[in-house]
Amino acid sequence: MIAMAVRLDKVPKINRETLTDFEALLLQLVLQRDECIQELKDEIARLKGEKEKPQIKPSRLELEEKDPQTNEDEANETSSEDNSNSQEKKKRAGSAKRKKTLELPIHEIKVIEPIEEIPTGSEFKGYQDYTVQEILIKPHNIRYRLARWKTPTGEYLRGKLPETVVRMGHFGPTLKSYLRISLPPLPCYPTLTP
């Protein structure tokens, strides 16, 4: 009799009801042998100073496939609010995008009106915020509130940022110069010529 070598990474699903007593016994022995081998591998890894194989819980998807009726009943009992909450909980970390400047403490607010003369009858439409982060030995963040006006002709007038702010962006000149001084320079690598 020729034995065929078949490598199985894991024991396939077997209907235990159709097994004979001898086959069930062999299956039990194979499962016990696999557990013993894994324990020995973990012990060897521990002695070598390596990490053991992590204990991973079985997938819940397999449970859903086995008993779809109970899952449908549970799904019908939950309200739409519960579903929206569970979807929020399942989001990956960092997937929610937010404006980071909204949480900054603002130390100074400067309101900037348009340079142009505002025609009579113009309607004030609020502010467009522009936050600049600066450091003065202590944090000092300035929010420029650019006043916006809607003229009777439908045109919008808006305050203009100071030229230094336009040039420097959201980080002030003091903070930028501090970072240039305090951070180490990038290493220079010689170029090889043939």
C-alpha positions as a printed NumPy array, in Angstrom:
array([[  0.   ,   0.   ,   0.   ],
       [  1.401,   3.411,  -1.014],
       [  0.901,   6.203,   1.493],
       [  0.285,   9.616,  -0.017],
       [  1.819,  12.511,   1.882],
       [ -0.781,  15.244,   2.257],
       [  0.086,  18.338,   4.256],
       [ -2.85 ,  19.968,   5.999],
       [ -2.29 ,  23.268,   7.72 ],
       [ -5.448,  22.779,   9.723],
       [ -7.935,  20.   ,  10.141],
       [-10.825,  20.416,   7.684],
       [-14.378,  20.655,   9.027],
       [-15.745,  17.173,   9.537],
       [-19.327,  16.236,  10.262],
       [-18.885,  14.39 ,  13.553],
       [-22.305,  12.721,  13.304],
       [-21.23 ,  10.66 ,  10.298],
       [-17.952,   9.454,  11.858],
       [-17.524,   5.947,  13.135],
       [-16.249,   5.477,  16.682],
       [-12.771,   4.659,  15.37 ],
       [-12.67 ,   7.789,  13.141],
       [-13.876,   9.971,  16.029],
       [-11.123,   8.542,  18.217],
       [ -8.488,   9.24 ,  15.534],
       [ -9.78 ,  12.79 ,  15.125],
       [ -9.583,  13.35 ,  18.881],
       [ -6.003,  12.023,  18.923],
       [ -5.003,  14.358,  16.067],
       [ -6.472,  17.361,  17.872],
       [ -4.707,  16.441,  21.122],
       [ -1.449,  15.947,  19.25 ],
       [ -1.774,  19.416,  17.658],
       [ -2.351,  21.006,  21.078],
       [  0.671,  19.19 ,  22.517],
       [  2.892,  20.256,  19.602],
       [  1.794,  23.869,  20.037],
       [  2.546,  23.742,  23.777],
       [  6.03 ,  22.381,  23.022],
       [  6.635,  25.083,  20.397],
       [  5.585,  27.747,  22.919],
       [  7.912,  26.27 ,  25.542],
       [ 10.84 ,  26.233,  23.098],
       [ 10.132,  29.83 ,  22.126],
       [  9.966,  30.834,  25.804],
       [ 13.295,  29.138,  26.529],
       [ 14.877,  30.89 ,  23.54 ],
       [ 13.54 ,  34.198,  24.848],
       [ 11.075,  34.611,  21.987],
       [  7.417,  35.464,  22.249],
       [  4.832,  32.722,  22.449],
       [  2.12 ,  32.317,  19.836],
       [ -0.666,  34.764,  20.777],
       [ -4.022,  33.415,  21.912],
       [ -6.43 ,  34.633,  19.224],
       [-10.164,  34.318,  19.765],
       [-12.12 ,  32.611,  17.004],
       [-13.713,  34.825,  14.391],
       [-17.272,  35.957,  15.022],
       [-17.948,  35.585,  11.305],
       [-17.794,  31.814,  11.656],
       [-20.386,  31.995,  14.434],
       [-22.678,  34.055,  12.206],
       [-22.385,  31.476,   9.422],
       [-23.285,  28.618,  11.776],
       [-26.47 ,  30.117,  13.233],
       [-27.877,  32.8  ,  10.932],
       [-31.404,  32.616,  12.46 ],
       [-30.341,  33.783,  15.927],
       [-28.287,  36.593,  14.4  ],
       [-31.301,  37.784,  12.39 ],
       [-33.439,  37.805,  15.552],
       [-30.814,  39.833,  17.413],
       [-30.488,  42.239,  14.499],
       [-34.247,  42.836,  14.44 ],
       [-34.273,  43.682,  18.155],
       [-31.653,  46.424,  17.881],
       [-32.849,  49.871,  16.893],
       [-31.373,  52.069,  14.212],
       [-29.642,  54.118,  16.93 ],
       [-27.805,  51.023,  18.153],
       [-26.712,  50.263,  14.602],
       [-25.331,  53.75 ,  14.101],
       [-23.483,  53.515,  17.435],
       [-21.961,  50.155,  16.522],
       [-20.836,  51.539,  13.161],
       [-19.152,  54.436,  14.929],
       [-17.377,  52.039,  17.28 ],
       [-16.118,  49.911,  14.391],
       [-14.307,  52.811,  12.682],
       [-10.551,  52.574,  12.558],
       [ -8.548,  54.82 ,  14.787],
       [ -7.624,  58.007,  12.993],
       [-10.311,  57.617,  10.354],
       [-12.336,  60.568,  11.607],
       [-10.869,  63.715,  10.119],
       [-11.127,  66.873,  12.186],
       [ -9.758,  70.382,  12.165],
       [ -6.976,  70.444,  14.709],
       [ -7.049,  74.228,  15.087],
       [-10.579,  74.095,  16.547],
       [ -9.215,  72.615,  19.788],
       [ -6.343,  75.087,  20.146],
       [ -6.627,  77.561,  22.991],
       [ -6.776,  81.028,  21.446],
       [ -4.796,  83.663,  23.341],
       [ -5.534,  86.638,  21.134],
       [ -8.209,  87.481,  18.584],
       [ -7.649,  90.198,  16.004],
       [-10.596,  91.352,  13.923],
       [ -9.574,  92.599,  10.492],
       [-11.98 ,  94.712,   8.49 ],
       [-11.772,  95.028,   4.7  ],
       [ -9.475,  97.776,   3.431],
       [-12.097,  98.922,   0.934],
       [-14.847, 101.235,   2.102],
       [-17.979,  99.273,   2.904],
       [-20.922, 100.611,   0.882],
       [-24.042, 101.578,   2.773],
       [-26.657,  98.836,   2.791],
       [-24.001,  96.086,   2.982],
       [-24.903,  93.064,   5.093],
       [-22.369,  91.628,   7.574],
       [-21.962,  87.871,   6.918],
       [-19.734,  86.838,   9.84 ],
       [-16.024,  86.03 ,   9.954],
       [-13.651,  83.704,   8.16 ],
       [-11.197,  82.421,  10.774],
       [ -7.479,  82.001,  10.074],
       [ -5.455,  80.598,  12.986],
       [ -1.725,  81.232,  13.305],
       [  0.322,  79.265,  15.829],
       [  3.144,  81.193,  17.443],
       [  5.325,  80.685,  20.494],
       [  6.387,  83.38 ,  22.959],
       [  8.205,  81.311,  25.574],
       [  4.653,  80.28 ,  26.234],
       [  2.16 ,  79.24 ,  23.564],
       [  0.462,  82.186,  21.91 ],
       [ -2.085,  81.488,  19.178],
       [ -3.677,  84.326,  17.241],
       [ -6.986,  83.994,  15.446],
       [ -7.435,  86.552,  12.692],
       [-11.117,  87.12 ,  12.103],
       [-11.52 ,  88.378,   8.554],
       [-14.766,  90.333,   8.477],
       [-16.94 ,  89.531,   5.476],
       [-19.529,  91.922,   4.108],
       [-22.021,  91.341,   1.327],
       [-22.654,  94.482,  -0.686],
       [-26.074,  95.331,  -2.123],
       [-24.715,  94.302,  -5.528],
       [-24.041,  90.765,  -4.202],
       [-20.286,  91.24 ,  -4.06 ],
       [-18.348,  90.139,  -0.964],
       [-15.73 ,  92.247,   0.797],
       [-13.339,  90.545,   3.189],
       [-10.57 ,  91.726,   5.501],
       [ -6.988,  91.002,   4.398],
       [ -4.365,  89.238,   6.471],
       [ -1.151,  91.106,   7.333],
       [  1.584,  90.512,   4.776],
       [  3.837,  88.7  ,   7.295],
       [  1.047,  86.235,   8.07 ],
       [  0.417,  85.614,   4.377],
       [  4.135,  84.959,   3.858],
       [  4.662,  82.767,   6.95 ],
       [  1.432,  80.732,   6.908],
       [ -0.122,  79.121,   9.996],
       [  3.115,  79.129,  12.024],
       [  4.592,  82.447,  13.127],
       [  8.151,  83.638,  12.439],
       [  9.32 ,  83.147,  16.053],
       [  8.13 ,  79.534,  16.146],
       [  9.684,  78.785,  12.755],
       [ 13.034,  80.296,  13.719],
       [ 12.984,  78.424,  17.037],
       [ 12.45 ,  75.134,  15.199],
       [ 15.279,  75.91 ,  12.764],
       [ 17.641,  76.545,  15.652],
       [ 16.577,  73.701,  17.937],
       [ 16.283,  70.866,  15.396],
       [ 19.482,  69.202,  14.234],
       [ 20.455,  69.846,  10.61 ],
       [ 19.84 ,  67.111,   8.076],
       [ 22.92 ,  64.988,   7.445],
       [ 24.813,  65.674,   4.243],
       [ 25.903,  62.663,   2.266],
       [ 28.731,  62.964,  -0.272],
       [ 27.755,  62.133,  -3.822],
       [ 29.788,  59.435,  -5.492],
       [ 31.226,  60.29 ,  -8.861],
       [ 32.262,  57.508, -11.232]])
